[in-house]
C-alpha cells in the first residue's frame, strides 16, 4: 500500500509544483495591486517645475506738471472795422455807375458820377466873379494913386497965395474914401475866391469816390435817379480788416485781459488765433454779457471770411493754474473706481487716482500720482498687479525722434 502511495506521490509531484507556482504568482500580483496605492502615498511626489511668468510689452507715458486753462466755447461773429454806405456830397442826378455789386475797389476809386454840367458852369461863373472883383481892386488902386498925386500937388502949394486949405482937406478925405473902397474890393475878391473854391469842391464831389478799400455789397440807387446831399449811393465792406466780436459773460471776464491770445474755430473746423483788442465797457442787462473785440491771426490759413460769419471762441474759464496731468489712455475702471498701472522696477503696479478737469487728451489728477511717474497707456487692459512688463522710455525723457529708447524688462531697475 505505501509503495503504491509513494508511487502515486512521486508521479504527481511535477504537476503539483506547477500548480503551486501558478498560485504563488497570482497571490503576488494580488498583493502588488492591493498595496500599490499605500506604497505610493508613502513616497514623496516629484517636485513640479516652476512655471516662468511671461513678460508683457507695453507703452508708457509720463505724468506731467503743466499749466491748465480750462476753456468754454463762445459763439462770436466776424465784423468789419469799416463798413457802411457811401453818401453823395452834393445834390444831383446819377449820371454813371462805374462799379457793380461784388466789385473790389481801392481807396479813391470813382464808384459813381453825377450829372455835373450845372456844377461846371457854376464853377466857371465863380471864376469870372473872381476876375471881376480882382479888376475892381486894380481900379481902386489906380484911383487912390490919382487922388494921392492931387493931394501931393495941393500940399506943395502951401506957401503959394493960391493955396486953399478947404481943397486940401477935401482931397485928404477923398483919398481915405478910395482906400476904404479898395478894402471892400479886396474883401469881395476873397469872397469870390471862397465861392470859387466851393464850386471846385462841388465839381470834384460830383465824382463819388470810395473812402476806403473794400467790396461793393449794395447799390442804393440807379442811373438817372436824383440824390440829395447825404443820400446813400453804394455800401462798401472792408473785408481786409475783419475783427471778431463776441458777447462774453461777465463771470468769464477775469480770464480775458487785453492782449490775451485765445483759440478760435472757423465753420470749416480750421483753428486760428485771436487777440483781445478791446473790451466794451457796457453790459447788456438782459444777458449779463459784455462785447469784446478780437483781432484774428490767420497765419497761413485762408483768410477769406465774410461779415457776420460765425466763429467759435475758446474762452478761458478762469485764470491759468498748474496741475498734474495724466494721459486719458492710462485710465481704467476697476470696480467703479479709476485706476492706472504704474511701471516700476519692470512690474505693473495698480494705483487708484482721483481726477479733476479734462484738458485736451489729458486729465488733471488731484490725488494718486506725482510728476514724472510712468503710467501704462497701451496694453494696460490685460495687465494684473505685479505682471512683469517691458517698455521703452517715453519721448519726453530723452528718446530721440525716430528712435526707440533702451528697453527695461522684468528684474531690471529703471
C-alpha positions in Angstrom: 0.0 0.0 0.0 2.7 2.5 1.0 4.6 1.7 -2.1 1.5 2.3 -4.1 1.1 5.6 -2.3 4.7 6.7 -2.8 4.5 5.8 -6.4 1.4 8.0 -6.6 3.1 11.0 -5.0 6.2 10.6 -7.0 4.3 10.5 -10.1 2.2 13.7 -9.2 5.0 15.9 -7.9 5.7 17.9 -11.1 2.0 18.7 -11.6 1.7 19.9 -8.0 4.7 22.1 -8.3 3.4 23.7 -11.4 0.0 24.4 -9.8 1.7 25.9 -6.7 3.9 28.1 -8.8 0.9 29.5 -10.6 -1.0 30.1 -7.3 2.1 31.9 -5.9 2.2 34.1 -8.9 -1.4 35.1 -8.6 -1.0 35.9 -4.9 2.0 38.1 -5.6 0.0 40.0 -8.3 -2.9 40.5 -5.8 -0.6 41.8 -3.1 1.1 44.2 -5.5 -2.3 45.6 -6.7 -3.6 45.9 -3.2 -0.6 47.6 -1.6 0.5 49.8 -4.6 -1.7 52.9 -3.6 -0.5 52.6 0.0 3.1 52.5 -1.0 2.6 55.3 -3.5 1.2 57.5 -0.7 4.1 56.8 1.4 6.6 58.0 -1.2 7.3 61.8 -1.7 5.8 63.2 -5.0 8.3 64.5 -7.5 8.5 68.4 -7.4 6.8 70.2 -10.3 8.8 72.5 -12.4 8.1 76.1 -11.6 6.3 77.9 -14.5 8.0 81.1 -15.7 5.8 84.2 -16.0 5.5 85.8 -19.4 6.8 89.4 -19.9 4.2 91.8 -21.4 5.3 94.5 -23.8 3.5 97.9 -23.1 3.7 101.5 -24.0 4.1 104.1 -21.2 3.7 107.9 -20.8 5.0 110.3 -18.2 2.8 112.1 -15.7 3.4 115.8 -16.2 3.0 119.1 -14.3 1.8 121.7 -16.8 -0.3 124.9 -16.9 -4.0 124.3 -17.3 -6.5 126.7 -18.7 -10.0 125.3 -18.9 -11.9 126.8 -21.8 -15.6 127.2 -22.7 -16.9 127.7 -26.3 -18.5 131.1 -27.0 -20.1 131.9 -30.3 -18.8 135.0 -32.0 -19.1 136.7 -35.4 -16.8 138.4 -37.8 -17.4 142.2 -38.2 -15.7 144.7 -40.5 -13.9 147.6 -38.8 -15.0 149.8 -41.8 -18.4 149.3 -43.5 -21.3 151.4 -44.4 -23.0 153.4 -47.2 -21.1 155.9 -49.2 -23.2 159.1 -49.4 -23.5 161.8 -52.1 -21.8 165.0 -51.0 -23.6 167.2 -53.5 -27.1 167.1 -54.9 -27.7 165.9 -58.4 -28.8 163.1 -60.7 -26.8 160.0 -61.1 -25.2 160.1 -64.5 -23.0 157.0 -64.4 -22.2 153.9 -62.2 -18.6 152.6 -62.6 -18.9 149.6 -60.2 -21.4 146.8 -59.6 -22.2 144.7 -56.6 -19.3 142.4 -55.7 -16.6 144.5 -57.3 -13.5 145.3 -55.3 -12.5 149.0 -55.1 -9.4 150.7 -53.8 -9.4 153.9 -51.7 -10.1 156.9 -54.0 -11.7 154.9 -56.9 -14.7 156.5 -58.5 -17.8 154.5 -57.9 -20.4 156.8 -59.4 -20.6 160.2 -61.3 -23.3 162.8 -61.0 -24.5 164.9 -64.0 -22.2 167.8 -63.5 -22.9 170.3 -66.3 -24.5 172.7 -63.9 -21.6 172.4 -61.5 -19.2 173.1 -64.3 -20.9 176.3 -65.3 -21.3 177.4 -61.7 -17.5 176.9 -61.3 -16.9 179.0 -64.4 -19.2 181.7 -63.1 -17.3 181.9 -59.9 -14.0 182.2 -61.8 -15.5 185.1 -63.7 -16.6 186.8 -60.5 -13.1 186.4 -59.1 -11.7 188.1 -62.2 -14.3 190.9 -62.0 -13.6 191.7 -58.3 -9.8 191.5 -58.9 -10.2 194.1 -61.7 -12.2 196.3 -59.3 -9.3 196.1 -56.9 -6.9 197.2 -59.6 -9.2 200.1 -60.5 -9.4 201.2 -56.9 -5.6 201.1 -56.6 -5.3 203.5 -59.7 -8.0 205.8 -58.2 -6.1 206.0 -55.0 -2.9 206.7 -56.8 -4.5 209.5 -58.8 -6.0 211.1 -55.7 -2.7 210.8 -53.9 -1.0 212.7 -56.8 -3.6 215.6 -56.5 -3.1 215.6 -52.7 0.7 215.9 -53.1 0.3 218.9 -55.5 -2.0 220.7 -53.1 0.4 220.2 -50.3 3.2 221.7 -52.5 1.2 224.9 -52.8 1.0 225.6 -49.1 3.3 228.7 -49.4 1.5 229.9 -52.5 -1.2 232.6 -52.4 -3.4 230.2 -54.5 -3.3 227.6 -51.7 -6.8 226.5 -50.4 -7.0 224.8 -47.1 -10.5 223.6 -47.8 -9.5 221.9 -51.0 -6.6 220.1 -49.2 -8.9 218.8 -46.5 -11.4 217.5 -49.2 -8.7 215.8 -51.1 -7.4 214.0 -47.9 -11.0 212.7 -47.3 -11.3 211.6 -50.9 -8.1 209.5 -50.5 -9.4 207.9 -47.4 -12.7 207.0 -49.1 -10.8 205.5 -52.0 -8.7 203.4 -49.7 -11.9 202.1 -47.9 -13.4 201.2 -51.3 -10.3 199.3 -52.2 -10.6 197.3 -48.9 -14.1 196.5 -49.8 -13.0 195.3 -53.3 -10.3 193.2 -51.6 -13.0 191.6 -49.4 -15.1 190.9 -52.5 -12.2 189.2 -54.1 -11.7 187.0 -51.1 -15.4 186.1 -51.1 -15.3 185.3 -54.8 -12.3 183.1 -54.3 -14.1 181.3 -51.5 -17.1 180.7 -53.7 -14.8 179.5 -56.5 -13.2 177.0 -54.1 -16.7 175.8 -53.0 -17.7 175.4 -56.6 -14.5 173.4 -57.3 -15.2 171.2 -54.4 -18.8 170.6 -55.5 -17.5 169.8 -59.0 -14.9 167.4 -57.5 -17.6 165.7 -55.3 -19.7 165.1 -58.4 -17.5 162.1 -58.7 -18.4 159.8 -55.8 -15.2 158.0 -54.6 -14.6 155.1 -52.3 -13.3 156.4 -48.9 -11.5 153.1 -48.2 -10.8 149.8 -50.0 -13.3 147.0 -49.9 -16.1 145.2 -51.7 -19.3 146.8 -53.1 -22.1 145.0 -51.2 -25.1 147.0 -52.3 -26.3 149.7 -54.7 -28.9 152.1 -53.2 -29.9 153.9 -56.5 -29.6 153.7 -60.2 -28.6 155.9 -63.1 -30.9 158.8 -63.6 -32.2 158.9 -60.0 -31.8 162.2 -58.1 -29.9 162.1 -54.9 -29.7 164.8 -52.3 -26.7 165.6 -50.0 -26.1 162.7 -47.7 -28.2 160.2 -49.7 -26.6 156.7 -49.8 -25.3 155.6 -53.2 -23.4 152.3 -52.5 -22.3 150.3 -49.4 -18.7 149.1 -49.0 -17.4 146.4 -46.7 -13.7 146.4 -45.9 -13.0 142.7 -45.9 -9.3 143.1 -45.2 -9.7 144.5 -41.7 -12.1 142.0 -40.1 -12.4 141.6 -36.4 -14.2 139.1 -34.2 -16.9 140.3 -31.8 -18.3 138.1 -29.1 -20.6 138.7 -26.1 -18.7 137.4 -23.1 -20.5 136.6 -19.8 -19.4 138.9 -17.1 -18.2 136.0 -14.9 -15.7 135.0 -17.6 -14.2 138.4 -18.0 -11.5 137.7 -15.4 -9.7 135.4 -17.8 -9.7 137.9 -20.7 -7.3 140.8 -20.0 -6.2 142.9 -23.0 -3.8 141.2 -25.5 -4.9 137.7 -24.3 -4.5 135.2 -27.1 -7.3 132.6 -27.4 -8.1 129.9 -29.9 -10.9 130.2 -32.4 -12.5 127.6 -34.7 -13.9 128.6 -38.1 -17.0 126.9 -39.6 -14.8 124.6 -41.7 -13.1 123.4 -38.4 -9.9 125.4 -39.1 -8.2 126.7 -36.0 -6.8 130.2 -35.8 -5.6 132.5 -33.0 -7.3 135.7 -31.8 -6.0 138.5 -29.6 -8.2 140.6 -27.3 -8.1 144.2 -28.7 -10.8 146.0 -26.7 -13.5 145.3 -24.1 -16.6 147.5 -24.5 -17.4 148.9 -21.0 -21.1 148.4 -21.4 -23.0 145.4 -20.1 -26.2 144.0 -21.6 -28.7 143.9 -18.6 -30.7 141.1 -20.2 -27.9 138.7 -21.0 -25.3 139.9 -18.5 -22.6 140.0 -21.2 -20.1 142.5 -22.5 -19.0 142.9 -26.1 -15.3 142.0 -26.6 -13.4 142.7 -29.8 -10.6 140.3 -31.0 -8.0 140.6 -33.8 -7.9 137.4 -35.7 -4.4 136.0 -36.6 -4.9 133.8 -39.7 -1.2 132.9 -40.4 -1.2 130.5 -43.3 -4.9 129.9 -43.1 -7.1 131.2 -45.9 -8.5 134.4 -44.5 -11.5 134.8 -46.8 -14.2 135.3 -44.3 -17.5 137.2 -44.5 -19.0 139.8 -42.3 -21.3 138.3 -39.7 -19.8 134.8 -40.3 -19.9 132.7 -37.2 -16.8 131.6 -35.3 -16.4 129.7 -32.1 -14.0 131.2 -29.5 -12.5 129.0 -26.8 -12.6 131.4 -23.8 -10.6 130.7 -20.6 -13.0 129.8 -17.8 -10.7 131.4 -15.3 -7.0 132.2 -14.6 -4.4 129.7 -15.6 -3.0 127.3 -12.9 -0.5 124.5 -12.8 -1.8 120.9 -12.4 -0.6 117.3 -12.6 -2.0 115.6 -15.7 -2.1 112.0 -16.9 -2.9 110.8 -20.4 -6.5 109.6 -20.9 -5.4 106.2 -22.3 -3.8 105.4 -19.0 -7.2 105.4 -17.1 -9.1 102.2 -16.4 -12.2 101.5 -14.4 -12.0 98.7 -11.8 -15.0 98.1 -9.6 -16.3 101.5 -10.2 -13.0 103.3 -9.4 -10.5 105.0 -11.6 -7.1 103.3 -11.6 -3.8 103.4 -13.6 -1.0 100.9 -13.9 2.4 102.3 -12.9 5.6 101.0 -14.4 8.1 100.5 -11.5 11.1 98.2 -11.5 9.9 96.3 -14.5 6.5 95.4 -13.0 2.9 96.8 -13.3 1.6 98.3 -10.0 -2.0 99.3 -9.8 -2.8 102.8 -8.3 -6.2 104.4 -7.5 -6.4 108.1 -8.8 -8.8 111.0 -8.2 -9.3 113.0 -11.4 -10.1 116.7 -12.0 -11.0 118.6 -15.2 -10.1 117.5 -18.7 -7.5 119.4 -20.7 -7.3 118.1 -24.3 -6.2 114.5 -24.3 -5.2 114.5 -20.7 -6.9 114.7 -17.3 -5.8 116.6 -14.3 -5.0 114.4 -11.2 -5.8 115.7 -7.7 -4.6 112.6 -5.9 -2.7 109.4 -6.6 0.1 110.4 -9.0 3.2 112.6 -8.9 5.0 114.3 -11.7 7.5 112.0 -13.7 5.5 108.8 -12.7 5.4 106.4 -15.6 2.0 105.0 -16.4 1.0 102.4 -19.0 -1.1 103.8 -21.9 -1.1 100.8 -24.3 -1.6 97.2 -23.2 -2.9 98.1 -19.8 -6.2 96.3 -20.3 -4.7 92.8 -20.0 -2.4 93.6 -17.0 -2.7 92.4 -13.5 -0.9 93.8 -10.4 2.7 92.5 -10.4 2.8 91.4 -14.0 6.3 91.7 -15.5 6.4 94.3 -18.2 8.9 95.6 -20.7 8.7 99.1 -22.2 10.6 101.9 -23.7 11.5 105.4 -22.4 8.8 107.9 -23.4 9.9 110.6 -25.9 9.9 113.4 -23.4 12.5 111.6 -21.3 15.2 111.8 -23.9 14.4 109.4 -26.7 15.4 110.9 -30.0 12.9 111.4 -32.7 12.5 108.3 -34.9 14.4 106.2 -32.4 13.1 104.0 -29.5 15.0 104.2 -26.2 16.5 101.2 -24.4 14.1 98.6 -23.1 13.5 97.8 -19.4 12.5 94.2 -18.6 11.5 92.2 -15.6 14.1 92.3 -12.9 15.9 95.5 -14.2 15.8 98.8 -12.4 14.7 102.0 -14.0 
